[in-house]
Amino acid sequence: MDYRATWDLSINAPEQFWGEQAQHIHWLTPPKTIFRAVDAAHGEWFSDGTLNSSDLALDANIRAGRGAQHALIYDSPVTNTVRYYTYTELKEEVARFAGALRAEGVQKGDRVVIYMPMIPQAVIAMLACARLGAVHSTVFGGFAAGELAARIDDAAPKAVVTASCGIEVSKIIAYKPLVDEALRQARHQPDCCIVFQRPEATATLVAGRDKDWGEVMAAAHPADPVPVAATDPLYILYTSGTTGKPKGVVRDNGGHAVALRYSMSLVYDARPGDVFWAASDVGWVVGHSYIVYGPLFAGCTSVLYEGKPVKTPDAGAFWRVCQDHKVNLLFAAPTAFRAIRKEDPEADQLHRYQIPALKRIFLAGERLDPATYDWLRECTHLPVLDHWWQTETGWAICCNPIGIEMMTVKPGSASLPSPGYNVQVVDAAGRQAGAGEQGRIAIKLPLPPGCLTTVWGDDGRYRSTYLDPIPGYYDSGDSGYIDEDGYVFVMGRTDDAINVAGHRLSTGQMEEVIASHPAVAECCVVGTHDGLKGQLPLGLVLVKDSATIAPDELEEELIDMVREKIGALACFQRAIVVERLPKTRSGKILRRIIRQMADGEPWSAPSTIDDPAILEEINQRLSGGET
């Protein structure tokens, strides 16, 4: 069955389609009810089935004869450590830590907050929670104490699991003082805090509350998988950049397992034994879906990398990992490759390594601009495939469905809707846009398996945020268009569109033009207030290290390019060269804060920022007459 027939079946006969996909995972009680509509906003997938996600990730692979295969490869250039875990070894560690949690009173349905760096113990803790039927909430290591406290109050965990420190390039970040301060601020107090001591910095334990990871593991008895309902929650993941009350996306067990297992085949064409590397963090949704659960559900070997695309030690870091571990499938954010391209525009570092095992490169998390696509494609001579999804969906809304049929690549497009997703571009009233016409990207309900089921503790917020804005649809919050061939082009968040003298323009489209300049490594465009035209676009530009063009000359050329490609109506008049762009730790540019700076509004550095000093540098440029 080709892509079009598969997609049609998934939309017109979803119970048949997803019932067939559900047969590819091991159920403790196979479901007889594939989908049950609850109300206009909610539906339940596989509601009468039972399973255990840790069993699917580990025990099922051992039963299938993959016990001696590597399940996890830990590669840490910041500690000069490489460690391999077979499926059998990882299962033993997970079962023992599940026993340690059980000894501390953690049971099915309890929450556990995990605040860890990119070390194997983070994966072990997540899978151990799943083994008990407990709900894990993994918080990005290094989040400020106040943000961690807010998440602790919202999730009300029975236990907190942390490490003594994290490492950012060469800087040691002590985690335990952050956890202690978060617990001092939090209204909710967990029963215990389990601390994994790293040799780079040891933590002081609080008597009566804190437990040493090594000691609880030594005393623990391994735990067997606990059966849970498909509709029981597996995890809560708080969206990055949340302000005020945290927004916890809830993922169920059954729909999540079926969808991720399917996505490993559909999106990545991954096979058992493939080495799969998602260069992300377990604190983000990519880490949940494609470092921990997806690859293990599919019988792959997953790479856990504690390092950066550059500076650990250089711009060849990614290629070194691909060579050393014979990576077959690499998934990263475009920002990672823009960083590599900036430091190594001619890809000299790539030529130091042999990567014949690498079959495909996948990108997601932000728009893949054609300039980055072209550079990566030309340097590696490999298929470079974009896909689009969100924390809320947990897997790709749009992709090139290579597990079914390899489609033509259109640079700048996330390709076609994945089976299960009825993607449409609509206006605020829900009227469908024509081919090529920009609007709000929405998904007709019901959502497929694997998507969020609610917001933790606040179903009203789930409805008001995602379902009420466009009745009958999930509002993605992204804008874009669908072309005459059905390809989806995601141009940016709806609040990134700007209105210039009555013309609604996409900043993503302008960024695409600017990024195509040979001297530009990375860029962003935001709308700033203008008394006459309403808004005007402002560009911030990062140039390649090898570029010799003067800033004024570059600005003139970029203005001409935007005028030529988009038109004079864009009124693009300013492009400021900066040393760095302000980003979250997951690589997303902080456009809203740049806008606030440019407009002279109050702003504050969010907890998700990679380096707060960058904001001060940008603010000085913007407040010094640059705009």
C-alpha positions as CSV (number, residue, x, y, z in Angstrom):
1,M,0.0,0.0,0.0
2,D,1.5,3.4,-1.0
3,Y,1.5,6.5,1.1
4,R,-1.7,8.0,-0.2
5,A,-3.7,4.8,0.3
6,T,-2.3,4.4,3.7
7,W,-3.1,8.0,4.8
8,D,-6.7,7.7,3.4
9,L,-7.2,4.4,5.4
10,S,-5.9,6.1,8.6
11,I,-8.4,9.0,8.2
12,N,-11.4,7.1,6.8
13,A,-11.1,3.9,8.9
14,P,-9.0,4.9,11.9
15,E,-10.0,1.9,14.0
16,Q,-9.0,-0.6,11.4
17,F,-5.7,1.2,10.8
18,W,-4.7,1.6,14.4
19,G,-6.0,-1.8,15.3
20,E,-3.5,-3.2,12.9
21,Q,-0.6,-1.1,14.2
22,A,-1.5,-2.2,17.8
23,Q,-0.6,-5.7,16.9
24,H,3.0,-4.8,16.6
25,I,3.5,-4.3,20.3
26,H,3.3,-6.9,23.2
27,W,0.1,-6.4,25.2
28,L,-0.5,-8.0,28.6
29,T,-4.2,-7.8,27.7
30,P,-4.8,-7.1,24.0
31,P,-7.4,-4.3,23.5
32,K,-10.7,-5.1,21.9
33,T,-11.9,-1.5,21.8
34,I,-9.6,0.5,19.5
35,F,-11.1,3.9,20.0
36,R,-13.8,5.2,22.4
37,A,-15.1,8.7,22.0
38,V,-15.7,10.3,25.4
39,D,-16.9,13.8,24.3
40,A,-16.2,16.3,21.7
41,A,-12.8,17.0,23.1
42,H,-11.6,13.6,24.3
43,G,-11.3,10.1,23.0
44,E,-9.5,7.0,24.4
45,W,-7.3,4.7,22.4
46,F,-7.1,1.0,23.3
47,S,-9.0,1.7,26.6
48,D,-9.5,-2.0,27.6
49,G,-5.9,-3.0,26.9
50,T,-3.2,-3.4,29.5
51,L,0.6,-3.3,29.1
52,N,3.8,-2.0,30.6
53,S,6.1,0.4,28.8
54,S,9.2,-0.8,30.5
55,D,8.3,-4.3,29.6
56,L,7.9,-3.2,25.9
57,A,11.2,-1.4,25.9
58,L,13.4,-4.0,27.6
59,D,11.8,-7.4,28.5
60,A,10.1,-7.8,25.1
61,N,13.4,-7.4,23.3
62,I,15.1,-10.0,25.6
63,R,12.2,-12.4,24.9
64,A,12.8,-11.7,21.2
65,G,16.5,-12.8,21.5
66,R,18.1,-9.4,21.6
67,G,19.3,-9.6,25.2
68,A,23.0,-9.4,24.2
69,Q,22.5,-6.5,21.7
70,H,23.4,-3.0,22.9
71,A,20.3,-1.1,24.0
72,L,22.1,2.1,25.1
73,I,25.5,3.6,24.3
74,Y,26.5,6.4,26.6
75,D,29.0,8.8,25.0
76,S,30.3,11.7,27.1
77,P,33.1,13.8,25.7
78,V,32.8,16.1,28.7
79,T,33.9,13.2,31.0
80,N,35.8,11.2,28.4
81,T,33.5,8.2,29.1
82,V,31.9,5.7,26.8
83,R,29.7,2.9,28.3
84,Y,27.6,0.2,26.6
85,Y,24.5,-1.4,28.1
86,T,23.0,-4.5,26.6
87,Y,19.3,-5.0,26.8
88,T,19.8,-7.5,29.6
89,E,22.1,-5.2,31.5
90,L,19.8,-2.2,31.1
91,K,16.8,-4.3,32.2
92,E,18.7,-5.4,35.4
93,E,19.6,-1.8,36.3
94,V,16.0,-0.6,35.6
95,A,14.4,-3.4,37.6
96,R,16.7,-2.8,40.5
97,F,16.1,0.9,40.6
98,A,12.3,0.3,40.3
99,G,12.8,-1.9,43.4
100,A,14.6,1.0,45.1
101,L,11.7,3.3,44.3
102,R,9.2,0.8,45.5
103,A,11.1,0.5,48.8
104,E,10.7,4.2,49.2
105,G,6.9,3.9,48.8
106,V,6.5,4.7,45.2
107,Q,3.5,2.9,43.7
108,K,1.4,2.8,40.5
109,G,0.0,6.3,39.8
110,D,2.5,8.1,42.0
111,R,4.6,10.9,40.4
112,V,8.4,11.0,40.4
113,V,10.2,14.2,39.3
114,I,13.6,13.4,37.6
115,Y,16.1,16.3,37.4
116,M,19.1,14.8,35.8
117,P,21.9,15.5,33.2
118,M,22.4,13.3,30.2
119,I,23.7,10.2,32.0
120,P,22.4,6.6,31.9
121,Q,20.8,7.0,35.3
122,A,18.3,9.4,33.8
123,V,17.1,6.8,31.3
124,I,17.2,4.1,34.1
125,A,15.0,6.3,36.3
126,M,12.5,7.0,33.6
127,L,12.1,3.3,32.7
128,A,12.0,2.3,36.4
129,C,9.0,4.6,36.9
130,A,7.3,3.1,33.9
131,R,8.0,-0.4,35.3
132,L,6.1,0.4,38.5
133,G,3.3,2.2,36.7
134,A,4.5,5.5,38.3
135,V,4.3,8.7,36.3
136,H,7.6,10.4,35.7
137,S,8.1,14.0,35.1
138,T,11.6,14.7,33.7
139,V,12.7,18.3,34.1
140,F,15.6,19.6,32.1
141,G,18.7,19.5,34.3
142,G,19.9,22.9,35.3
143,F,16.5,24.6,35.3
144,A,16.3,27.4,37.8
145,A,15.1,26.5,41.3
146,G,11.9,28.5,41.0
147,E,11.0,26.7,37.8
148,L,11.7,23.3,39.4
149,A,9.7,24.2,42.4
150,A,6.7,25.2,40.2
151,R,6.8,21.8,38.6
152,I,7.1,20.0,41.9
153,D,4.1,21.8,43.2
154,D,2.1,21.0,40.0
155,A,3.1,17.3,39.8
156,A,3.1,16.6,43.6
157,P,5.7,13.9,43.3
158,K,6.3,11.1,45.9
159,A,10.0,11.3,45.1
160,V,12.6,13.4,43.4
161,V,15.6,11.8,41.6
162,T,18.6,13.9,40.8
163,A,22.4,13.9,40.3
164,S,25.0,15.8,42.1
165,C,26.0,17.8,39.1
166,G,25.7,18.4,35.3
167,I,28.5,19.5,32.9
168,E,28.1,22.2,30.3
169,V,31.1,21.9,28.0
170,S,33.8,22.4,30.8
171,K,31.6,24.0,33.5
172,I,30.4,22.0,36.4
173,I,26.9,22.9,37.5
174,A,26.0,21.7,40.9
175,Y,22.4,20.3,40.8
176,K,21.8,19.5,44.5
177,P,21.8,23.2,45.7
178,L,19.2,23.9,43.0
179,V,17.1,21.0,44.2
180,D,17.5,22.0,47.8
181,E,16.3,25.6,47.0
182,A,13.5,24.3,44.9
183,L,12.3,22.1,47.7
184,R,12.6,25.1,50.1
185,Q,10.3,27.1,47.8
186,A,7.8,24.4,47.0
187,R,4.6,23.9,48.9
188,H,4.6,20.2,48.2
189,Q,7.3,18.1,49.8
190,P,8.3,14.7,48.4
191,D,8.9,11.8,50.8
192,C,12.5,11.4,49.6
193,C,15.2,12.6,47.2
194,I,17.5,10.1,45.6
195,V,20.9,11.5,44.6
196,F,23.3,10.0,42.1
197,Q,26.8,11.1,43.1
198,R,29.1,12.0,40.2
199,P,32.8,12.2,40.8
200,E,33.1,15.7,39.3
201,A,31.2,17.2,42.3
202,T,29.6,15.4,45.2
203,A,26.5,16.6,47.0
204,T,25.7,17.0,50.6
205,L,22.7,14.9,51.6
206,V,19.9,16.1,53.9
207,A,19.5,13.6,56.7
208,G,16.1,11.9,56.8
209,R,15.1,13.0,53.2
210,D,18.0,12.4,50.9
211,K,19.2,8.9,49.8
212,D,22.3,7.9,48.0
213,W,21.6,6.2,44.6
214,G,24.4,3.6,45.2
215,E,23.1,2.7,48.6
216,V,19.5,2.3,47.7
217,M,20.5,0.2,44.6
218,A,22.6,-2.1,46.7
219,A,19.7,-2.8,49.1
220,A,17.0,-3.1,46.4
221,H,15.2,-6.2,45.1
222,P,14.4,-6.1,41.4
223,A,10.8,-5.3,40.5
224,D,8.8,-6.9,37.8
225,P,6.7,-4.9,35.4
226,V,3.3,-3.7,36.8
227,P,0.4,-4.0,34.4
228,V,-1.3,-0.6,33.7
229,A,-4.3,0.4,31.6
230,A,-3.5,1.8,28.1
231,T,-5.2,5.0,29.3
232,D,-3.1,5.4,32.4
233,P,-0.5,8.2,32.3
234,L,3.1,7.3,31.5
235,Y,4.6,10.8,32.0
236,I,4.0,14.5,32.4
237,L,6.2,16.8,30.4
238,Y,6.2,20.5,31.0
239,T,6.5,22.6,27.9
240,S,9.7,24.7,27.6
241,G,9.4,28.4,28.1
242,T,6.3,28.2,30.2
243,T,5.5,31.3,32.3
244,G,3.2,31.4,35.3
245,K,1.5,28.1,36.1
246,P,3.4,25.2,34.3
247,K,1.6,23.4,31.5
248,G,2.1,19.7,31.9
249,V,1.5,17.6,28.8
250,V,0.1,14.2,29.8
251,R,1.0,11.1,27.7
252,D,-0.8,7.8,28.1
253,N,0.8,4.4,28.0
254,G,-1.0,2.5,25.2
255,G,-1.5,5.2,22.5
256,H,2.1,6.3,23.1
257,A,3.5,2.8,22.7
258,V,1.6,2.1,19.5
259,A,2.3,5.5,17.9
260,L,6.0,5.5,18.7
261,R,6.5,2.0,17.5
262,Y,4.7,2.9,14.2
263,S,6.7,6.2,13.9
264,M,10.0,4.4,14.1
265,S,9.0,2.5,11.0
266,L,7.1,5.3,9.2
267,V,9.3,8.3,9.8
268,Y,12.8,6.8,10.2
269,D,12.5,3.3,8.5
270,A,14.3,2.0,11.6
271,R,14.9,-1.8,12.0
272,P,15.9,-3.9,15.0
273,G,19.6,-3.6,15.5
274,D,19.9,-0.1,13.9
275,V,21.9,2.4,15.9
276,F,19.7,5.4,16.3
277,W,21.0,8.7,17.7
278,A,18.6,11.5,18.6
279,A,21.0,14.4,19.6
280,S,18.7,15.9,22.1
281,D,18.2,15.8,25.9
282,V,15.9,13.6,28.0
283,G,14.4,16.8,29.4
284,W,12.7,17.5,26.1
285,V,10.1,15.6,24.2
286,V,12.6,14.4,21.6
287,G,14.6,12.7,24.4
288,H,11.4,11.0,25.7
289,S,10.3,9.8,22.3
290,Y,13.5,9.1,20.5
291,I,16.3,8.6,23.0
292,V,14.4,6.5,25.6
293,Y,11.1,4.9,24.3
294,G,10.9,4.8,20.5
295,P,14.3,3.2,19.7
296,L,13.9,0.6,22.5
297,F,10.3,-0.2,21.4
298,A,11.7,-0.9,18.0
299,G,14.7,-3.0,19.1
300,C,17.3,-0.5,18.1
301,T,20.4,0.7,19.9
302,S,20.0,4.2,21.2
303,V,22.9,6.7,21.7
304,L,22.9,8.9,24.8
305,Y,25.3,11.8,24.2
306,E,26.4,14.2,26.9
307,G,28.0,16.9,24.8
308,K,27.4,19.6,22.3
309,P,27.6,19.9,18.5
310,V,30.6,22.2,18.9
311,K,33.2,22.8,21.6
312,T,33.2,19.3,23.0
313,P,35.8,19.4,21.6
314,D,35.1,20.9,18.1
315,A,32.7,21.0,15.2
316,G,33.6,17.4,14.3
317,A,31.9,16.0,17.5
318,F,28.8,14.7,15.7
319,W,30.8,13.0,13.0
320,R,33.1,11.4,15.6
321,V,30.1,9.9,17.4
322,C,28.7,8.6,14.1
323,Q,32.0,7.0,13.3
324,D,32.7,5.5,16.7
325,H,29.3,3.9,17.2
326,K,28.4,3.2,13.6
327,V,25.3,5.3,13.8
328,N,22.7,4.5,11.1
329,L,20.1,7.1,11.7
330,L,20.9,10.6,13.1
331,F,18.2,13.0,14.3
332,A,19.0,16.6,15.5
333,A,17.6,20.1,15.4
334,P,18.6,22.4,12.5
335,T,20.3,24.7,15.0
336,A,22.9,22.0,15.8
337,F,24.0,21.9,12.2
338,R,23.9,25.7,11.8
339,A,26.4,25.8,14.7
340,I,28.6,23.2,13.0
341,R,28.3,25.0,9.7
342,K,29.3,28.3,11.3
343,E,32.5,26.9,12.7
344,D,33.3,24.6,9.8
345,P,31.6,26.0,6.7
346,E,33.7,23.8,4.4
347,A,33.0,20.6,6.4
348,D,36.7,20.0,6.9
349,Q,35.9,18.3,10.2
350,L,33.6,15.8,8.5
351,H,36.4,14.6,6.3
352,R,38.4,13.5,9.3
353,Y,35.9,10.7,10.0
354,Q,34.5,7.7,8.2
355,I,30.7,7.4,8.5
356,P,29.7,4.8,6.0
357,A,27.1,3.4,8.4
358,L,25.1,6.6,8.4
359,K,22.1,6.2,6.1
360,R,19.9,9.2,6.7
361,I,19.8,12.5,8.7
362,F,16.5,13.8,10.2
363,L,15.8,17.3,11.4
364,A,13.0,18.7,13.5
365,G,12.3,21.2,16.4
366,E,12.3,24.3,14.3
367,R,12.1,25.3,10.6
368,L,14.7,23.7,8.5
369,D,15.8,26.6,6.3
370,P,16.8,25.6,2.7
371,A,20.3,27.0,3.2
372,T,21.0,24.5,6.1
373,Y,19.4,21.7,4.1
374,D,21.5,22.4,1.1
375,W,24.7,22.6,3.1
376,L,24.1,19.4,4.9
377,R,23.0,17.5,1.8
378,E,26.0,18.7,-0.2
379,C,28.5,17.9,2.6
380,T,27.2,14.4,3.4
381,H,25.6,13.3,0.2
382,L,23.0,11.7,2.3
383,P,19.2,12.0,2.4
384,V,18.3,14.9,4.7
385,L,14.7,14.7,5.8
386,D,12.7,17.3,7.7
387,H,9.7,16.5,9.9
388,W,7.4,18.6,12.1
389,W,5.9,17.7,15.4
390,Q,5.4,19.2,18.9
391,T,5.8,18.4,22.6
392,E,2.0,17.9,22.6
393,T,1.9,15.4,19.7
394,G,4.9,13.3,20.8
395,W,5.7,12.2,17.2
396,A,5.7,13.6,13.7
397,I,2.6,15.4,12.5
398,C,4.3,15.7,9.0
399,C,7.2,13.7,7.6
400,N,8.6,12.1,4.5
401,P,7.0,8.7,5.0
402,I,10.1,6.7,4.0
403,G,8.8,3.6,5.8
404,I,6.0,3.4,3.2
405,E,7.3,5.4,0.2
406,M,10.1,7.8,-0.3
407,M,8.6,11.1,-1.5
408,T,10.2,14.0,-3.3
409,V,11.9,16.3,-0.9
410,K,10.9,20.0,-1.1
411,P,13.4,22.1,0.9
412,G,11.5,24.2,3.4
413,S,8.7,21.8,3.7
414,A,8.1,19.2,6.5
415,S,6.6,17.0,3.7
416,L,3.3,15.3,4.0
417,P,0.9,14.6,6.9
418,S,1.7,11.4,8.7
419,P,-1.0,8.8,8.6
420,G,-3.5,9.5,11.4
421,Y,-3.1,13.3,11.1
422,N,-5.8,15.2,9.1
423,V,-3.8,18.4,8.7
424,Q,-5.5,21.5,7.3
425,V,-4.8,25.2,7.0
426,V,-7.7,27.3,8.2
427,D,-8.6,30.8,9.2
428,A,-9.9,31.6,12.7
429,A,-13.4,30.6,11.8
430,G,-12.2,27.2,10.6
431,R,-12.6,27.8,6.9
432,Q,-10.2,25.9,4.8
433,A,-7.5,27.8,2.9
434,G,-6.7,27.2,-0.7
435,A,-3.4,25.7,-2.0
436,G,-0.5,28.0,-1.2
437,E,-2.7,30.3,1.0
438,Q,-1.2,30.9,4.5
439,G,-3.2,30.4,7.6
440,R,-3.3,28.5,10.9
441,I,-2.2,24.9,10.8
442,A,-4.8,22.7,12.5
443,I,-5.5,19.0,12.9
444,K,-9.1,17.8,12.6
445,L,-10.2,15.8,15.6
446,P,-9.8,13.2,16.9
447,L,-6.1,13.2,17.3
448,P,-4.3,10.0,16.6
449,P,-2.7,7.8,19.3
450,G,0.3,9.2,21.1
451,C,-0.8,12.8,21.4
452,L,-1.5,14.5,24.7
453,T,-4.6,13.4,26.5
454,T,-5.0,16.5,28.7
455,V,-3.0,19.0,30.7
456,W,-2.1,17.6,34.1
457,G,-4.6,18.7,36.7
458,D,-6.3,21.3,34.4
459,D,-8.4,19.8,31.7
460,G,-10.0,23.2,31.1
461,R,-6.7,24.6,30.1
462,Y,-6.2,21.7,27.7
463,R,-9.5,22.6,26.0
464,S,-9.0,26.4,26.1
465,T,-5.5,26.2,24.7
466,Y,-5.8,23.6,22.0
467,L,-9.4,22.9,21.2
468,D,-11.5,26.0,21.7
469,P,-9.7,28.4,19.3
470,I,-10.9,26.4,16.3
471,P,-13.9,24.2,17.1
472,G,-13.5,20.7,15.8
473,Y,-9.7,21.0,15.5
474,Y,-6.5,20.9,17.5
475,D,-4.9,24.3,17.1
476,S,-1.2,23.7,16.5
477,G,-0.3,27.4,17.2
478,D,1.8,27.3,14.0
479,S,1.1,29.1,10.8
480,G,1.9,28.0,7.2
481,Y,0.4,26.7,4.0
482,I,-0.2,23.5,2.0
483,D,0.9,23.5,-1.6
484,E,-0.9,22.0,-4.6
485,D,0.9,18.7,-4.0
486,G,-0.2,18.4,-0.3
487,Y,3.2,19.4,1.1
488,V,3.0,21.3,4.4
489,F,5.2,24.3,4.9
490,V,5.4,25.5,8.5
491,M,6.5,29.1,8.5
492,G,6.5,29.8,12.3
493,R,4.3,30.3,15.3
494,T,1.1,32.3,14.7
495,D,2.4,35.0,16.9
496,D,5.5,35.3,14.8
497,A,3.5,36.5,11.8
498,I,3.8,40.3,11.6
499,N,1.4,42.9,10.2
500,V,3.2,45.6,8.1
501,A,0.8,48.3,6.9
502,G,-2.1,45.8,6.7
503,H,0.0,43.1,5.1
504,R,0.3,39.9,7.1
505,L,3.8,38.6,6.5
506,S,5.7,35.5,7.6
507,T,8.9,36.1,9.5
508,G,9.8,32.5,8.6
509,Q,9.7,33.4,4.9
510,M,12.0,36.3,5.5
511,E,14.4,34.2,7.5
512,E,14.5,31.7,4.6
513,V,15.6,34.5,2.3
514,I,18.2,35.8,4.6
515,A,19.6,32.4,5.5
516,S,20.3,31.8,1.8
517,H,23.0,34.5,1.7
518,P,26.4,32.7,1.6
519,A,27.8,34.7,4.5
520,V,24.9,34.0,6.9
521,A,25.2,31.1,9.3
522,E,22.0,31.7,11.2
523,C,19.4,34.4,11.6
524,C,16.0,35.4,13.0
525,V,13.5,38.0,12.1
526,V,11.0,39.6,14.6
527,G,8.4,42.3,14.2
528,T,9.0,45.5,16.1
529,H,6.5,48.3,16.8
530,D,6.2,51.1,14.3
531,G,3.9,54.0,14.8
532,L,3.2,54.4,11.0
533,K,3.1,50.9,9.7
534,G,2.1,48.9,12.8
535,Q,5.1,46.6,12.7
536,L,8.4,46.5,10.9
537,P,10.7,43.4,10.5
538,L,14.1,43.4,12.3
539,G,16.7,40.9,11.4
540,L,19.5,39.6,13.7
541,V,22.2,37.8,11.7
542,L,25.0,35.5,12.7
543,V,27.8,35.3,10.1
544,K,30.0,32.4,9.3
545,D,33.5,32.5,10.8
546,S,35.0,32.5,7.3
547,A,32.9,35.5,6.1
548,T,34.8,38.7,5.3
549,I,31.9,41.0,4.3
550,A,31.4,44.2,6.2
551,P,28.2,44.4,8.3
552,D,26.9,47.5,6.4
553,E,27.5,45.8,3.1
554,L,25.8,42.6,4.3
555,E,22.8,44.6,5.5
556,E,22.4,46.2,2.1
557,E,22.6,42.9,0.3
558,L,20.0,41.3,2.7
559,I,17.6,44.2,2.2
560,D,17.9,43.8,-1.5
561,M,17.3,40.1,-1.3
562,V,14.2,40.4,0.8
563,R,12.9,43.1,-1.5
564,E,13.5,40.9,-4.5
565,K,12.1,37.6,-3.1
566,I,9.2,39.0,-1.0
567,G,8.7,42.5,-2.2
568,A,9.0,46.1,-1.0
569,L,5.8,45.7,1.1
570,A,7.9,43.7,3.6
571,C,9.7,46.9,4.5
572,F,12.8,45.0,5.6
573,Q,15.3,47.7,6.4
574,R,17.5,46.6,9.3
575,A,19.8,43.6,9.7
576,I,22.0,43.7,12.7
577,V,25.1,41.4,12.9
578,V,25.4,39.8,16.3
579,E,27.9,37.4,17.9
580,R,25.3,35.0,19.1
581,L,21.6,34.4,19.0
582,P,19.7,34.0,22.3
583,K,18.3,30.4,22.5
584,T,16.7,28.0,24.9
585,R,18.7,24.9,25.8
586,S,16.6,23.0,23.3
587,G,17.8,25.4,20.6
588,K,14.8,27.6,20.0
589,I,15.5,31.3,19.4
590,L,13.8,33.6,22.0
591,R,12.0,35.8,19.5
592,R,9.5,37.1,21.9
593,I,12.2,38.5,24.2
594,I,14.0,40.0,21.2
595,R,10.8,41.7,20.3
596,Q,10.3,43.1,23.8
597,M,13.9,44.4,23.8
598,A,13.5,46.1,20.4
599,D,10.2,47.7,21.5
600,G,11.7,48.9,24.8
601,E,9.3,46.7,26.9
602,P,10.3,45.0,30.2
603,W,11.8,41.6,29.7
604,S,13.5,38.9,31.8
605,A,15.7,36.0,31.1
606,P,13.7,32.8,31.1
607,S,14.9,29.7,32.9
608,T,15.2,27.9,29.6
609,I,17.9,30.1,28.2
610,D,21.2,28.5,27.3
611,D,23.4,31.6,28.3
612,P,21.8,34.7,29.9
613,A,24.8,36.8,29.0
614,I,23.7,36.6,25.3
615,L,20.5,38.6,26.2
616,E,22.5,41.4,27.7
617,E,24.7,41.6,24.6
618,I,21.6,41.7,22.3
619,N,19.9,44.3,24.5
620,Q,22.9,46.6,24.4
621,R,22.9,46.4,20.6
622,L,19.2,47.1,20.4
623,S,19.1,49.9,23.0
624,G,22.2,51.6,21.5
625,G,20.5,53.0,18.6
626,E,20.8,50.0,16.3
627,T,17.1,50.0,15.6
